[in-house]
Amino acid sequence: MQFLDTRNGPSVSLHQAIACGLAPSGGLYVPAALPVLNMADAEQAETLAEVAEFALAPFFAGDLLAPHLTEICREALRIDTPLKALSVENSYVLELFHGPTAAFKDFGARFLAACLARLSAEHAVPQETTILVATSGDTGAAVAAAFHQHDNVRVVVLHPVGRVSARQAHQLGCFGDNIHSLQVAGSFDDCQRLVKFALNDDELRTQLTLSSANSISLGRLLPQMSYYAWAALTHQRRAGNSLNVVIPTGNLGNALAAVMARRMGFPVGNIVFATNANAVLERFFAGDQYQPQTSVATLANAMDVGAPSNFERLRWWYEDDLELQNAFHAQAVSDAEIERIIRLGESHYGQVWCPHTATAVNVLEQIRAQSGDTDADWAVVATAHPAKFETIVEPLIGRALPVPEALAAMLERPAQHLTMTADEAAFKQYLMQQSYRAVG
Ligand SMILES: *Cc1c(COP(=O)(O)O)cnc(C)c1O
């Protein structure tokens, strides 16, 4: 399959789209088509890796990565994705935080790393690549974990200083080796701007092979379809119904994957976007013009996004804004509501929620209240483990949370960061000076 550029640049093959992240025009790559699959053909697919292979095969067809798809899925997607019933009727949680860095970003980051490792082995990408990642918290750690000690790759992670949790910051700085952590005096949007600037800078591009691992990267977006496909198929097999989902949303990468899975025929029902107080999507889906904003800091920091980078992709699939607005609903949730939901989590649902997941829980409560509908099956998507945000969650629930094993191991290592202003020239100079450091 070919991949088109949302800004009408030349189309490319899958591995080219995966290797370069952002299109040279500044546009995003989208699959030329979303084939509708026959679900009867998915009967044999049981595990996440098997469903992923079924869902992703059409995109890999004809590409030099195609012969590696089975192995890539097995290697990267060996992460549990339990779909658990909650103590409220017909309500479920899809837990996406059982990977090494305890957030859903692990799926995409590991898949991207597995693809790039094959491309490097096939000499289909330059032998020395610098991957730039702007992170509002979880992406950076997932990418760092996925690429740590990979040959011929260095990773530069930018995070807004003071805007990520202490444990998130520690995770970013604890790898060392080929992973470089920059703390930027600015917002997440500043970090994202610096990365976009570098990727588009002609001089940098002649000197370094730059790539991105943000949620604009197709190598992260595609595998995220797999857990929606798996959950929807699994739920249909168990309960006979399609599964409606509420997705905590920032840059729209996770939610866009659900949209794509549904368009390909997987039994996903309604898809609702839950955001924090950054209400750009709520206003758009209520009928306003799309109006990006400066982000505000909230308790759900990984969703502090004022200009969702995948919006351009979502728009691509629809004739016009009206058709898009009719297809989805988005709802913004205040910090006060996030706190209330976390406080009541154990008594109402038998769960401790992270602040991001709490936005989805709140939106599901509103959906149930407004429609009076208790029959439809809804899942909230749990995007991170609550122990990553212990300074928010523990005071609200009044007890300490056990830390998942992999996270605990990272917290025991020392962490190091370099501090930088949100300045394009300074960032460019840093990238030019940083000697490439291969890991033996
Ligand atoms: C990244 C992230 C989100 C938002 O996902 P997008 O793909 O950017 O919409 C939500 N929750 C957590 C915990 C995250 O790390």
The ligand as a Tripos MOL2 file, in Angstrom:
@<TRIPOS>MOLECULE
LIG
   15    15     1     0     0
SMALL
NO_CHARGES

@<TRIPOS>ATOM
      1 C1         -0.3420   10.2700   25.5890 C.3       1 LIG1
      2 C2         -1.3640   10.0160   26.6100 C.ar      1 LIG1
      3 C3         -2.7150   10.3120   26.3790 C.ar      1 LIG1
      4 C4         -3.1770   10.9930   25.1080 C.3       1 LIG1
      5 O1         -2.9920   10.1960   23.9770 O.3       1 LIG1
      6 P1         -3.0110   10.8620   22.5050 P.3       1 LIG1
      7 O2         -2.6820    9.7720   21.5810 O.co2     1 LIG1
      8 O3         -1.9890   11.9530   22.5210 O.co2     1 LIG1
      9 O4         -4.3760   11.4050   22.3250 O.co2     1 LIG1
     10 C5         -3.6360    9.9670   27.3420 C.ar      1 LIG1
     11 N1         -3.2500    9.3800   28.4950 N.ar      1 LIG1
     12 C6         -1.9670    9.0930   28.7570 C.ar      1 LIG1
     13 C7         -1.6180    8.4570   30.0480 C.3       1 LIG1
     14 C8         -0.9860    9.3970   27.8220 C.ar      1 LIG1
     15 O5          0.2950    9.0980   28.0910 O.3       1 LIG1
@<TRIPOS>BOND
     1     1     2 1
     2     2     3 ar
     3     2    14 ar
     4     3     4 1
     5     3    10 ar
     6     4     5 1
     7     5     6 1
     8     6     7 2
     9     6     8 1
    10     6     9 1
    11    10    11 ar
    12    11    12 ar
    13    12    13 1
    14    12    14 ar
    15    14    15 1
@<TRIPOS>SUBSTRUCTURE
     1 LIG1         1 GROUP 0 **** ****
